[in-house]
């Protein structure tokens, strides 16, 4: 059944009628491939020769005979032995053409002739000239010349318009295809598949209708093996299409595989990859491009490809995309289909794509690009660079694979300076894999033969690496002291920073002195190879000194924003990750700690890369948010092994001690605190700035009834805390001291601790101290002061919970939002119940809701003092003043400073007397 072909049949019928009347006409059926030219020609022959009305002479041209002169003519005149086998020239050819027309005229005089020629585009040139010769002289002959020609191969053959008509066979419309599909019993969805994958080509539509009648496409393993649709396409490409058409289809299918290439004219450029003569028409390229967007069509075309053809096309398309400025990932997706991407531009594109993918957090894609790049032949320097980049990406997910890649990259470098540049990456990776001794050996070996400056750079980096080994750290600090007087100006900041870290931990330096040293050097020039290491050291000291926003800013300035993974082959980046996590923890931003660090901790868990400090921070944050079970799960990873004495394990021991204390397991908490202290002592680290283990141990001892031992530890802790001198360390030590001494002395220590902590960014420590202070006041018989302290503690805890965002996937605790069910809030509310504080403090408003500290700040602000004046008058930091004002605004229901005085005056007015009677 021919659909939408009435015009074709009508035009052919008119030409046949004229021929039978002695007035011959020609009709050319022109269309793209698969439009049913042969089917239409067969229908015309059947109709017009029915009953012997016309004698039929048929010829079909094929590519294999296109080089043989008069091959088409011999099919029309099979018995004419005078048809030459070579192409004559000039008058001789004219004579042959004339004789053949005369022969046809004699034959048609007996009975009109229908001369049907299929696939004229494959005809040999002499035969094509004869067809043109005949078309110009056909008017007086009882001959109907009906021809078909594929427009994909060329434009229509120029024939004289006065003697005939060219009819184009159009694609079947969507309505016609849907009608055919529904008539065959197909569903609407199947009919839509016929419209999309059939592309209006009758042969493909018929094949799809037949296939879909037997089941869905593509075929499941249990379904029928045969696919007529695929056979139709592959059969045409393998047996009937000329090489040029076949190559164009393959090129367009490869181009559409994974997305049609973008860019003006790029589709045409893909078609131009065909090596066989003239390019196809732009119309046919666009039509084929639309059809091959459907996966069924692409799969069928690619099934006809020979081994290696598609890879070669992917390579050529990738080159076109690269030259047109396409994104590197688009180019690389093509290069992944190339067996050995050995050309320089290929390696470059794959490396750039890896950077883009890593920046978007698609580490698996990035590693796939780099691995493929390494599969090609490259000079040693390029291979070394690719190996180093791949090792950095693989490291968090497989320490063994990452370190192996990095070692390969290092060994490929033969130049001393290049080896020295690669050595820090391998050494940092080895530290992440807890192999500090090997890391130091790598740096030492890389310094052999290097110039003095490079040796000093590696020596200083080695000192940073040495901080993960107790014995090596002490030796490194001694060498740093020797280097400091003569260190180049670009190396000296890191030398000073590391020495200051040691002195801070050893109780030889105050926070004020450490900050002075750091700020003095922050604007100094630093060797680029030491930049992140120096900033990591500076941020560490600023964090210890409670300059949390400043420390956080240094970390944020170097660390990539999510979802880009951090580079663990940079020892400075490892330090900055630790600072960023601990600064957020100290500020009470537990959700941020988890959000920023849990993905990396989870990705590296069990993969050979151990990040004890980040594990400790994430576990502690979970515990503070009320998720103790999850905290213990995070800490369940392996602990230190062998001689590993990294400072990070001390942080992990301290976190375990905190969790044991939260569980009420005071004996276990005490043991972990002692283990932490032993680890710190091996490093000469006696200060409570990082892990206040003595305070924790003292609190545990008090619970265990060993108050005398607790007092000794607490007094030692307080002495070291006053040396460092930050409100956090002093206030924390005073709280432990109060627990150990008890009585009136405890109340004095807690009062001093609270005042100290109010002046610093230590909300957790402040709330804990206020709870102890409230209980101490109540026990001493001063219930009002005790309740005020507990209300202030509740406000701090509530503010801490309310300003944090819920952790994704954190889950609820006892039905409450995860943040608001935090550990600290639970401790405070338990103390409120014990102290019989009536009402819900969080609902209080007005001046009664203000803490004593907030009230002092508000009174000064209402009197017209600036934040700077208030800070100086009350010996508070500017940040603390701003925090108190923000809280007071909320409680008083005001939004501006000018509203404070009227509110305070109104609150001070005596209540009106009750009405009489």
PyMOL commands that set and color helices and strands:
alter all, ss='L'
color gray80, all
select helices_A, chain A and resi 6-20+37-52+63-65+71-76+91-110+120-122+125-136+138-140+161-163+174-183+188-198+202-212+228-240+243-256+266-271+282-291+295-303+309-323+328-335+344-359+363-374+380-395+399-412+416-432+436-446+452-466+470-484+489-505+511-521+528-544+548-558+571-586+590-604+612-624+628-635+647-662+666-681+693-703+707-724+727-741+743-758+763-779+783-802+823-834+841-843+847-849+852-862+867-874+878-892+899-908
alter helices_A, ss='H'
color red, helices_A
select strands_A, chain A and resi 25-31+55-60+113-118+143-150+164-168
alter strands_A, ss='S'
color yellow, strands_A
deselect
rebuild
show_as cartoon
